[in-house]
Amino acid sequence: TVVGLILISGSGDVILGLQSLSGAIGMTALTYFLPFVMYWWCFPEDMTPAKKFWFCLNTCLGFVVMVGGVMSSVADLVENAGGVFGGYCHLEYRYSPSNPEDPCFISGYNRTHLL
């Protein structure tokens, strides 16, 4: 219950921010620079000067991309968080056939015949 209240506090985009943070760290590291680092660590005898340059370039660029993603995700989390218990979820109601603002309701489409 406590974790749920924390995740839906603020604007409701806290979960999305956490997903982007985990992607910024995990996906970037596993895609851009950890393969190069692990190859260099496991097979140092195969490293020519050209390979070392290429691996260093990819590792540095991957690290820059990861830091940018982490900074963006943390900024998004700070913006959307309402504190530990910053209130109830403030997600807008997006779809309801019985809501007068819903396009299906406005168009006169009645879904009761499908039930």
DSSP file (Angstrom, degrees, kcal/mol; ACC not computed):
  #  RESIDUE AA STRUCTURE BP1 BP2  ACC     N-H-->O    O-->H-N    N-H-->O    O-->H-N    TCO  KAPPA ALPHA  PHI   PSI    X-CA   Y-CA   Z-CA
    1    1 A T     >        0   0    0      0, 0.0     4,-2.3     0, 0.0     5,-0.2   0.000 360.0 360.0 360.0 -43.3    0.0    0.0    0.0
    2    2 A V  H  >  +     0   0    0      2,-0.2     4,-2.0     1,-0.2     5,-0.2   0.922 360.0  48.8 -64.8 -43.7    2.8    2.4    0.9
    3    3 A V  H  > S+     0   0    0      1,-0.2     4,-2.4     2,-0.2    -1,-0.2   0.898 110.7  51.9 -63.3 -39.6    4.7    1.7   -2.3
    4    4 A G  H  > S+     0   0    0      1,-0.2     4,-1.9     2,-0.2    -1,-0.2   0.903 108.3  50.3 -63.1 -41.8    1.5    2.2   -4.3
    5    5 A L  H  < S+     0   0    0     -4,-2.3     4,-0.5     1,-0.2    -1,-0.2   0.883 111.4  48.8 -64.2 -37.7    0.8    5.5   -2.7
    6    6 A I  H >< S+     0   0    0     -4,-2.0     3,-0.7     1,-0.2    76,-0.2   0.914 111.1  50.3 -66.8 -41.5    4.3    6.7   -3.5
    7    7 A L  H 3< S+     0   0    0     -4,-2.4     8,-0.6     1,-0.2     7,-0.5   0.812 115.7  40.6 -70.3 -29.9    4.1    5.5   -7.1
    8    8 A I  T 3< S+     0   0    0     -4,-1.9    82,-0.3    -5,-0.2    -1,-0.2   0.371  91.2 112.4 -99.8   6.4    0.7    7.3   -7.8
    9    9 A S  S X  S+     0   0    0     -3,-0.7     3,-1.2    -4,-0.5     5,-0.4  -0.306  72.1  12.0 -71.5 162.8    1.6   10.5   -5.9
   10   10 A G  T 3  S-     0   0    0      1,-0.2    80,-0.6    72,-0.2    71,-0.2  -0.505 133.9 -16.8  74.2-135.7    2.1   13.7   -7.8
   11   11 A S  T 3  S-     0   0    0     69,-2.1    -1,-0.2    -2,-0.2    70,-0.1   0.503  90.3-109.9 -86.6  -3.6    1.0   13.8  -11.4
   12   12 A G  S <  S+     0   0    0     -3,-1.2     3,-0.4    68,-0.4     4,-0.3   0.400  95.4 104.1  92.1  -3.6    0.8   10.0  -11.8
   13   13 A D     >  +     0   0    0     67,-0.2     4,-2.1     1,-0.2     5,-0.1   0.192  44.9 102.3 -95.7  16.7    3.9    9.9  -14.1
   14   14 A V  H  > S+     0   0    0     -7,-0.5     4,-2.3    -5,-0.4    -1,-0.2   0.909  80.8  50.4 -66.5 -41.7    6.2    8.5  -11.4
   15   15 A I  H  > S+     0   0    0     -8,-0.6     4,-2.3    -3,-0.4    -1,-0.2   0.916 110.3  50.0 -62.9 -42.1    6.0    5.0  -12.7
   16   16 A L  H  > S+     0   0    0     -4,-0.3     4,-2.2     1,-0.2    -1,-0.2   0.895 110.3  51.0 -62.4 -39.8    6.8    6.2  -16.2
   17   17 A G  H  X S+     0   0    0     -4,-2.1     4,-1.9     2,-0.2    -2,-0.2   0.880 109.4  49.9 -64.6 -38.9    9.8    8.2  -14.8
   18   18 A L  H  X S+     0   0    0     -4,-2.3     4,-2.4     2,-0.2    -2,-0.2   0.882 109.9  51.4 -67.4 -37.8   11.1    5.1  -13.0
   19   19 A Q  H  X S+     0   0    0     -4,-2.3     4,-2.1     1,-0.2    -2,-0.2   0.914 110.8  47.7 -64.3 -41.8   10.8    3.0  -16.2
   20   20 A S  H  X S+     0   0    0     -4,-2.2     4,-2.3     2,-0.2    -2,-0.2   0.856 110.7  52.6 -69.0 -32.4   12.8    5.6  -18.1
   21   21 A L  H  X S+     0   0    0     -4,-1.9     4,-1.8     2,-0.2     5,-0.2   0.927 110.3  46.5 -67.0 -44.2   15.4    5.7  -15.4
   22   22 A S  H  X>S+     0   0    0     -4,-2.4     4,-2.6     1,-0.2     5,-0.5   0.873 114.4  48.7 -66.7 -34.5   15.8    2.0  -15.4
   23   23 A G  I  X>S+     0   0    0     -4,-2.1     5,-1.3     3,-0.2     4,-0.7   0.876 107.4  55.0 -69.0 -37.8   16.0    2.1  -19.2
   24   24 A A  I  <5S+     0   0    0     -4,-2.3    46,-0.2     3,-0.2    -2,-0.2   0.874 120.3  31.5 -63.8 -36.4   18.5    4.9  -19.2
   25   25 A I  I  X5S+     0   0    0     -4,-1.8     4,-2.0     3,-0.1     5,-0.2   0.953 128.3  33.5 -84.5 -58.4   20.8    2.9  -17.0
   26   26 A G  I  X5S+     0   0    0     -4,-2.6     4,-2.7    -5,-0.2     5,-0.2   0.945 121.4  41.7 -68.7 -52.5   20.2   -0.7  -18.0
   27   27 A M  I  X<S+     0   0    0     -4,-0.7     4,-1.5    -5,-0.5     5,-0.3   0.910 117.9  46.6 -66.8 -41.9   19.5   -0.5  -21.7
   28   28 A T  H  >XS+     0   0    0     -5,-1.3     4,-3.0     2,-0.2     5,-0.8   0.931 115.6  45.6 -66.3 -44.4   22.2    2.0  -22.4
   29   29 A A  I  X>S+     0   0    0     -4,-2.0     5,-2.6     1,-0.2     4,-0.7   0.936 115.6  45.6 -64.8 -45.7   24.8    0.2  -20.4
   30   30 A L  I  <5S+     0   0    0     -4,-2.7    -1,-0.2    -5,-0.2    -2,-0.2   0.735 123.6  35.2 -71.8 -21.0   24.0   -3.3  -21.8
   31   31 A T  I  <5S+     0   0    0     -4,-1.5    -2,-0.2    -5,-0.2    -3,-0.2   0.866 124.9  29.2 -96.7 -45.3   23.8   -2.0  -25.4
   32   32 A Y  I  <5S+     0   0    0     -4,-3.0    30,-0.2    -5,-0.3    -3,-0.2   0.884 128.9   1.7 -95.3 -41.1   26.4    0.7  -25.8
   33   33 A F  I  X<S+     0   0    0     -5,-0.8     4,-2.3    -4,-0.7     5,-0.2   0.749 107.8  70.4-127.2 -26.2   29.4    0.2  -23.5
   34   34 A L  H  ><S+     0   0    0     -5,-2.6     4,-2.9    -6,-0.2     5,-0.3   0.886  98.3  55.3 -64.1 -36.6   29.3   -2.9  -21.3
   35   35 A P  H  > S+     0   0    0      0, 0.0     4,-2.2     0, 0.0    -1,-0.2   0.915 111.2  45.4 -59.4 -39.6   29.9   -5.3  -24.3
   36   36 A F  H  > S+     0   0    0      2,-0.2     4,-2.3     1,-0.2    -2,-0.2   0.917 114.4  47.7 -68.0 -42.9   33.0   -3.4  -25.3
   37   37 A V  H  X S+     0   0    0     -4,-2.3     4,-2.2     1,-0.2    -1,-0.2   0.924 113.6  47.3 -64.3 -43.9   34.3   -3.3  -21.7
   38   38 A M  H  X S+     0   0    0     -4,-2.9     4,-2.6     2,-0.2     5,-0.2   0.895 111.5  50.5 -67.0 -39.3   33.6   -7.0  -21.1
   39   39 A Y  H  X S+     0   0    0     -4,-2.2     4,-2.9    -5,-0.3    -1,-0.2   0.939 111.9  47.7 -62.4 -45.7   35.3   -8.0  -24.4
   40   40 A W  H  < S+     0   0    0     -4,-2.3    -2,-0.2     1,-0.2    -1,-0.2   0.890 114.5  47.3 -61.7 -39.3   38.4   -5.9  -23.6
   41   41 A W  H  < S+     0   0    0     -4,-2.2    -1,-0.2    -5,-0.2    -2,-0.2   0.882 118.4  39.6 -70.1 -39.2   38.4   -7.4  -20.1
   42   42 A C  H  < S+     0   0    0     -4,-2.6    -2,-0.2     1,-0.2    -1,-0.2   0.826 128.0  29.0 -81.9 -32.6   38.0  -11.0  -21.3
   43   43 A F    ><  +     0   0    0     -4,-2.9     3,-1.2    -5,-0.2    -1,-0.2  -0.498  63.8 151.9-127.6  63.6   40.2  -10.9  -24.4
   44   44 A P  G >  S+     0   0    0      0, 0.0     3,-1.2     0, 0.0    -1,-0.1   0.789  72.1  63.6 -67.0 -25.3   43.0   -8.3  -23.8
   45   45 A E  G 3  S+     0   0    0      1,-0.2    -2,-0.1    -3,-0.1    -5,-0.1   0.724  97.3  57.6 -71.5 -19.5   45.4  -10.1  -26.2
   46   46 A D  G <  S+     0   0    0     -3,-1.2     2,-0.8    -6,-0.1    -1,-0.2   0.447  80.1 111.7 -85.8  -0.6   43.0   -9.5  -29.1
   47   47 A M    <   -     0   0    0     -3,-1.2    -1,-0.0    -4,-0.2    -7,-0.0  -0.650  45.1-175.1 -87.0 108.2   43.1   -5.7  -28.7
   48   48 A T     >  -     0   0    0     -2,-0.8     4,-2.6     1,-0.1     5,-0.2  -0.496  43.3-102.4 -85.9 165.8   44.9   -3.9  -31.5
   49   49 A P  H  > S+     0   0    0      0, 0.0     4,-2.2     0, 0.0     5,-0.1   0.877 124.5  51.8 -57.6 -36.9   45.4   -0.1  -31.2
   50   50 A A  H  > S+     0   0    0      2,-0.2     4,-2.5     1,-0.2     5,-0.2   0.916 110.6  47.6 -66.6 -41.8   42.5    0.4  -33.7
   51   51 A K  H  > S+     0   0    0      2,-0.2     4,-3.0     1,-0.2     5,-0.2   0.897 110.1  52.8 -64.8 -39.8   40.2   -1.8  -31.6
   52   52 A K  H  X S+     0   0    0     -4,-2.6     4,-2.5     2,-0.2    -2,-0.2   0.919 110.7  47.2 -61.9 -43.2   41.3    0.0  -28.4
   53   53 A F  H  X S+     0   0    0     -4,-2.2     4,-2.5    -5,-0.2    -2,-0.2   0.944 114.3  46.6 -61.8 -48.0   40.4    3.4  -30.0
   54   54 A W  H  X S+     0   0    0     -4,-2.5     4,-2.5     1,-0.2    -2,-0.2   0.905 113.8  47.9 -62.2 -43.1   37.1    2.1  -31.3
   55   55 A F  H  X S+     0   0    0     -4,-3.0     4,-2.4     2,-0.2    -1,-0.2   0.903 112.5  48.8 -66.6 -41.1   36.2    0.5  -27.9
   56   56 A C  H  X S+     0   0    0     -4,-2.5     4,-2.6    -5,-0.2     5,-0.2   0.908 111.6  50.1 -64.3 -41.5   37.2    3.7  -26.0
   57   57 A L  H  X S+     0   0    0     -4,-2.5     4,-2.6     2,-0.2     5,-0.2   0.946 113.7  44.3 -61.6 -49.1   35.1    5.9  -28.4
   58   58 A N  H  X S+     0   0    0     -4,-2.5     4,-2.5     1,-0.2    -2,-0.2   0.882 113.7  50.8 -64.2 -38.9   32.0    3.6  -28.0
   59   59 A T  H  X S+     0   0    0     -4,-2.4     4,-2.2    -5,-0.2    -1,-0.2   0.924 112.7  45.5 -65.3 -44.3   32.4    3.4  -24.3
   60   60 A C  H  X S+     0   0    0     -4,-2.6     4,-2.2     2,-0.2    -2,-0.2   0.925 115.0  46.8 -66.6 -43.9   32.7    7.2  -23.8
   61   61 A L  H  X S+     0   0    0     -4,-2.6     4,-2.4    -5,-0.2    -2,-0.2   0.911 112.9  49.8 -64.3 -41.6   29.8    7.9  -26.1
   62   62 A G  H  X S+     0   0    0     -4,-2.5     4,-2.3    -5,-0.2    -1,-0.2   0.887 110.2  50.3 -63.0 -39.2   27.6    5.3  -24.4
   63   63 A F  H  X S+     0   0    0     -4,-2.2     4,-2.6     2,-0.2    -1,-0.2   0.894 109.8  50.5 -66.9 -39.2   28.5    6.7  -21.0
   64   64 A V  H  X S+     0   0    0     -4,-2.2     4,-2.3     2,-0.2    -2,-0.2   0.918 111.4  48.5 -63.3 -43.6   27.6   10.2  -22.2
   65   65 A V  H  X S+     0   0    0     -4,-2.4     4,-2.3     2,-0.2    -2,-0.2   0.907 112.2  49.5 -62.8 -41.5   24.2    8.9  -23.6
   66   66 A M  H  X S+     0   0    0     -4,-2.3     4,-2.6     2,-0.2    -2,-0.2   0.921 110.4  48.9 -64.7 -44.0   23.6    7.1  -20.3
   67   67 A V  H  X S+     0   0    0     -4,-2.6     4,-2.6     1,-0.2    -1,-0.2   0.906 111.7  50.3 -63.4 -40.9   24.4   10.2  -18.1
   68   68 A G  H  X S+     0   0    0     -4,-2.3     4,-2.2     2,-0.2    -1,-0.2   0.908 111.8  47.7 -62.5 -41.9   22.1   12.3  -20.3
   69   69 A G  H  X S+     0   0    0     -4,-2.3     4,-2.5     2,-0.2    -2,-0.2   0.896 112.3  48.8 -65.8 -40.7   19.3    9.7  -20.0
   70   70 A V  H  X S+     0   0    0     -4,-2.6     4,-2.7   -46,-0.2     5,-0.2   0.925 112.0  48.7 -65.2 -44.1   19.7    9.5  -16.2
   71   71 A M  H  X S+     0   0    0     -4,-2.6     4,-2.2     1,-0.2    -2,-0.2   0.913 113.4  47.1 -62.9 -41.8   19.7   13.3  -15.8
   72   72 A S  H  X S+     0   0    0     -4,-2.2     4,-2.1    -5,-0.2    -1,-0.2   0.907 113.9  47.6 -65.6 -42.2   16.6   13.6  -18.0
   73   73 A S  H  X S+     0   0    0     -4,-2.5     4,-2.4     2,-0.2    -2,-0.2   0.901 112.2  48.5 -67.2 -41.3   14.8   10.8  -16.1
   74   74 A V  H  X S+     0   0    0     -4,-2.7     4,-2.6     2,-0.2     5,-0.2   0.905 111.0  50.9 -66.5 -40.1   15.7   12.2  -12.7
   75   75 A A  H  X S+     0   0    0     -4,-2.2     4,-2.1    -5,-0.2    -2,-0.2   0.900 111.0  49.1 -62.4 -39.8   14.5   15.7  -13.7
   76   76 A D  H  X S+     0   0    0     -4,-2.1     4,-2.2     2,-0.2    -2,-0.2   0.898 111.1  49.7 -65.2 -41.2   11.2   14.1  -14.9
   77   77 A L  H  X S+     0   0    0     -4,-2.4     4,-2.0     2,-0.2    -2,-0.2   0.919 111.5  48.1 -63.9 -43.4   10.8   12.3  -11.6
   78   78 A V  H  < S+     0   0    0     -4,-2.6    -1,-0.2     1,-0.2    -2,-0.2   0.894 113.2  48.8 -64.6 -39.1   11.5   15.4   -9.6
   79   79 A E  H  < S+     0   0    0     -4,-2.1    -1,-0.2    -5,-0.2    -2,-0.2   0.883 118.9  37.5 -67.3 -39.0    9.0   17.4  -11.7
   80   80 A N  H  < S+     0   0    0     -4,-2.2   -69,-2.1    -5,-0.1   -68,-0.4   0.655  93.9  98.0 -91.3 -16.6    6.2   14.8  -11.5
   81   81 A A     <  -     0   0    0     -4,-2.0   -71,-0.2   -71,-0.2     3,-0.1  -0.491  53.2-162.3 -76.6 140.8    6.7   13.6   -7.9
   82   82 A G        -     0   0    0      1,-0.6   -72,-0.2   -76,-0.2     3,-0.2   0.006  57.1 -86.1-105.8  27.9    4.5   15.2   -5.3
   83   83 A G    >   -     0   0    0      1,-0.2     3,-0.9   -74,-0.1    -1,-0.6  -0.434  68.9 -50.8  91.9-175.8    6.6   14.1   -2.4
   84   84 A V  T 3  S+     0   0    0      1,-0.3    -1,-0.2    -2,-0.1   -75,-0.2   0.940 143.5   9.7 -63.6 -46.8    6.5   10.8   -0.6
   85   85 A F  T 3  S+     0   0    0     -3,-0.2    -1,-0.3     1,-0.1    -2,-0.1  -0.514  82.1 159.2-127.7  63.7    2.7   11.1   -0.2
   86   86 A G    <   -     0   0    0     -3,-0.9     2,-0.3     1,-0.2    -3,-0.1   0.344  59.2 -78.5 -75.5   8.3    2.0   14.1   -2.3
   87   87 A G        -     0   0    0    -82,-0.1    -1,-0.2    -4,-0.0    -5,-0.1  -0.761  66.3 -38.0 127.5-173.6   -1.6   13.3   -2.8
   88   88 A Y  S    S-     0   0    0     -2,-0.3   -78,-0.1     1,-0.2     2,-0.1  -0.316  75.8 -74.2 -83.0 168.5   -3.8   11.2   -4.8
   89   89 A C        -     0   0    0      1,-0.1    -1,-0.2   -80,-0.1   -78,-0.1  -0.421  38.8-163.6 -63.0 132.5   -3.3   10.2   -8.4
   90   90 A H        +     0   0    0    -80,-0.6     2,-0.2   -82,-0.3    -1,-0.1  -0.035  34.3 144.4-110.2  30.0   -4.2   13.1  -10.7
   91   91 A L        -     0   0    0    -83,-0.1     2,-0.1     1,-0.1   -79,-0.1  -0.466  51.6-118.5 -69.2 138.4   -4.5   11.2  -13.9
   92   92 A E        -     0   0    0     -2,-0.2     2,-0.7     1,-0.1    -1,-0.1  -0.461  28.3-105.2 -75.3 150.7   -7.1   12.6  -16.2
   93   93 A Y        +     0   0    0      1,-0.2     3,-0.1    -2,-0.1    -1,-0.1  -0.676  42.9 178.2 -77.3 114.6  -10.0   10.3  -17.1
   94   94 A R        +     0   0    0     -2,-0.7     2,-0.4     1,-0.2    -1,-0.2   0.821  56.1  22.5 -93.5 -33.9   -9.2    9.3  -20.7
   95   95 A Y        +     0   0    0      7,-0.1    -1,-0.2     8,-0.0     3,-0.0  -0.972  56.6 136.4-146.0 125.0  -12.0    6.9  -21.8
   96   96 A S    >   -     0   0    0     -2,-0.4     3,-1.9     3,-0.2     6,-0.3  -0.757  37.6-148.4-163.2 117.6  -15.5    6.3  -20.7
   97   97 A P  T 3  S+     0   0    0      0, 0.0    -1,-0.0     0, 0.0    14,-0.0   0.725 102.8  52.5 -61.4 -19.0  -18.4    5.7  -23.0
   98   98 A S  T 3  S+     0   0    0     -3,-0.0    -3,-0.0     7,-0.0     3,-0.0   0.453  85.6 101.1 -95.9   0.1  -20.7    7.3  -20.4
   99   99 A N  S X  S-     0   0    0     -3,-1.9     3,-1.9     1,-0.1     6,-0.3  -0.724  71.2-139.8 -85.0 127.7  -18.6   10.5  -20.0
  100  100 A P  T 3  S+     0   0    0      0, 0.0    -1,-0.1     0, 0.0    -2,-0.0   0.721 102.6  55.3 -60.9 -19.6  -20.0   13.5  -21.9
  101  101 A E  T 3  S+     0   0    0      4,-0.1    -3,-0.0    -5,-0.1    -2,-0.0   0.552  84.5 103.7 -88.8  -7.4  -16.5   14.5  -22.9
  102  102 A D  S <> S-     0   0    0     -3,-1.9     4,-2.5    -6,-0.3     3,-0.4  -0.562  74.0-133.7 -77.4 135.6  -15.7   11.1  -24.5
  103  103 A P  H  > S+     0   0    0      0, 0.0     4,-2.5     0, 0.0     6,-0.3   0.838 106.2  55.2 -58.4 -33.9  -15.9   11.0  -28.3
  104  104 A C  H  >>S+     0   0    0      2,-0.2     5,-1.2     1,-0.2     4,-0.6   0.896 110.6  45.1 -66.6 -37.8  -17.9    7.8  -28.3
  105  105 A F  H >45S+     0   0    0     -3,-0.4     3,-0.8    -6,-0.3    -1,-0.2   0.917 113.9  49.2 -68.3 -43.9  -20.5    9.4  -26.1
  106  106 A I  H 3<5S+     0   0    0     -4,-2.5    -2,-0.2     1,-0.2    -1,-0.2   0.882 108.5  53.2 -64.0 -39.2  -20.5   12.6  -28.2
  107  107 A S  H 3<5S-     0   0    0     -4,-2.5    -1,-0.2    -5,-0.2    -2,-0.2   0.628 112.7-118.0 -74.1 -11.8  -20.9   10.6  -31.4
  108  108 A G  T <<5 +     0   0    0     -3,-0.8     2,-0.3    -4,-0.6    -3,-0.2   0.479  59.8 153.7  89.2   1.8  -23.9    8.8  -30.1
  109  109 A Y      < -     0   0    0     -5,-1.2     2,-0.6    -6,-0.3    -1,-0.3  -0.512  29.0-158.3 -68.1 125.7  -22.3    5.4  -30.3
  110  110 A N    >   -     0   0    0     -2,-0.3     3,-0.6    -3,-0.1     4,-0.1  -0.931  12.9-170.2-111.1 120.4  -23.8    3.1  -27.7
  111  111 A R  G >   +     0   0    0     -2,-0.6     3,-1.6     1,-0.2     4,-0.4   0.476  66.3  92.7 -88.5  -1.9  -21.8    0.1  -26.6
  112  112 A T  G >  S+     0   0    0      1,-0.3     3,-1.0     2,-0.2    -1,-0.2   0.781  76.1  64.8 -66.6 -24.4  -24.5   -1.6  -24.7
  113  113 A H  G <  S+     0   0    0     -3,-0.6    -1,-0.3     1,-0.2    -2,-0.1   0.685  96.1  59.2 -71.1 -15.2  -25.6   -3.7  -27.7
  114  114 A L  G <         0   0    0     -3,-1.6    -1,-0.2     1,-0.2    -2,-0.2   0.652 360.0 360.0 -84.0 -16.5  -22.2   -5.4  -27.6
  115  115 A L    <         0   0    0     -3,-1.0    -1,-0.2    -4,-0.4    -2,-0.1   0.483 360.0 360.0 -78.6 360.0  -22.6   -6.8  -24.1
